[in-house]
Amino acid sequence: MNRPSFTFKLERVRALREQNEERAKEELAASLALRLKGEAMLTAASENVDAARNSQREAAAAAVSGHDLQAAQAYLERAERERESAAIAMYRTDAEVEARRNLLQTAAREREVLERLKERRRAEHKREADRLEGAALDEMALGVHRRAQAAS
């Protein structure tokens, strides 16, 4: 007996949602890579601030000109501004990563809904095919039984 093959009518939609989920995964990965770069930049900026503070302390402890003290102060201020900029960029990147993560969760949820629907429809199709096959076998068995009775 030939069973009718199962076709999921929303397969194209399911495939699109699967593609959306893959795209969301890639975008999240890109955001995470960008975050790692931002984290490295923030660490480097913090180290520069520490170095500038040490330089300023050393300049204040030694006999140096006022111009050197002003230069050390300017260097410290610039390093602090760079660290602040890196921290702001890091905050933005964290927000973007969180948004990408939420998009991925939504895309995965939408795909999963269709996957469950597909499996439910597949199970319904199998039950119906099994029922039809059982009815056909019952009909054949009844025919064999009738022929056997008629022959006897």
N, C-alpha and C positions, 0 to 999 in steps of 0.2 A: 504494500500500500504506500502510496506517495503522500507524504505529509506536506501540506502547504507551508512554504517557508515564511518565517517571521520577518515582517518589515515594520520598522518603527517610523511612523509618519513624520515625526519631529526630528529625524536624524540630522537634517541640515541645521536646524536650530541648535541641537545638542553639539554638533561639531563647531558651530560658531562660538558657542559659550565656552567650549574647550579651548578654542584659539584665544578668546578673550582672557581666559585664566592664564594661559601660557604667556601672553603679552604682559599681563599684570605681574607675573613672576619675574619676567625679564626686567621690567621697570623697577620693581622692588630691589632686584639685585644691583641694578645700576645706581639706585639711590643709596644703597648700603655701601657700595664702593666709593661713592662721592662722600658719604659720611666718614668713612675711614680716612680719606684724604683730609677732610676738614678737621678731624680729630688730630691728625699728625700736624697740621698747620697750627692748631691751637696749642698743642704741646710745645712746638718749636717757638711760638710767640711767648709762651709762659717762660720758657728757658731764656729767651732774649731779655725779658723783663728782669728775671733774676740776675742775669749777667750785667744788665745796665745798673741795677741797684748795687751790686758788688763793685762795679766800676766807680759809681758815684761815692760809695763809702771809702774806697781806696783814695779817690781824688780828694775827699774832704780830710782824710787823715794825713795826707802828704802835703808838702808845701808846693802848691800849684797856683797858677794865676787865676784871676777871676774869669778870664775867657775860657779856661779849661773847665772850671766849675759850671759855667753856663752851657758848655758843649755837653758835659756829662748829664746835666739836667735835661737838655733838649733830647738827648739820646734816650733817656729814661721815659720821657713823655711820649716820644714817638713809639717806643717799644710797647708802652701801655695802650696807646691808641690801636696799634696793630693787634694786640691781644684782644682788645675789646671788639674790634672788627671780626676777628676770627671766632670769638664767642658768639657774636650775633649771627654769623654765617652758620655756625654749628647749630644754633637754635633753629634757624630756618631749615637746615638740612634735616634735623630731627623731626620737624613738623612735616616735611615732605615724605620722609620715611614712614611716618605714622599714617599719612594719607595713602601712600602706596600700599601699605600693609592692609588698610581697611578696604581698598579697592580689590586687593587680592582675595580677601575673605569673602567679599560680596560676590566676586566672580566664581569662586569655588563653590559657594552656597548655591548659586544659580545653576551651575553645571551639575551639582550633586542632585538637585531637585529633578532635573531631566534624566539623570542616570537612574534614580529610583523609579521614576515613571516608566522608563524603558524596561527595567527589570520586572516591574509589576505587569506591564503589558506582555512581556515575554512569557511570564508565568501563566497569565490568563490564556494566551495563545496555546501554550503547551497543554493546559487543562482541557481546553476546547478540542484540540487535536486528539488528545487521549480519549476524550468522551466520544468523539466521532469514530475513532478507530475501534473503541470498545463496542459501540453500537453496530458498526459494520461486522465485527467478529461475531457478535451475538446473532446478527441476521444470517451470516454464513452458517453458524452452528445450527440455527433453527432450520435453515434450508436442508442441511445434511440430515438433521433429525427427521424432517418431514419425508425426505427421499427414502430414508431407512425404513420408516413406518409404512410408506407406500409399497416398498419392495417386499415387505414381509407379509 
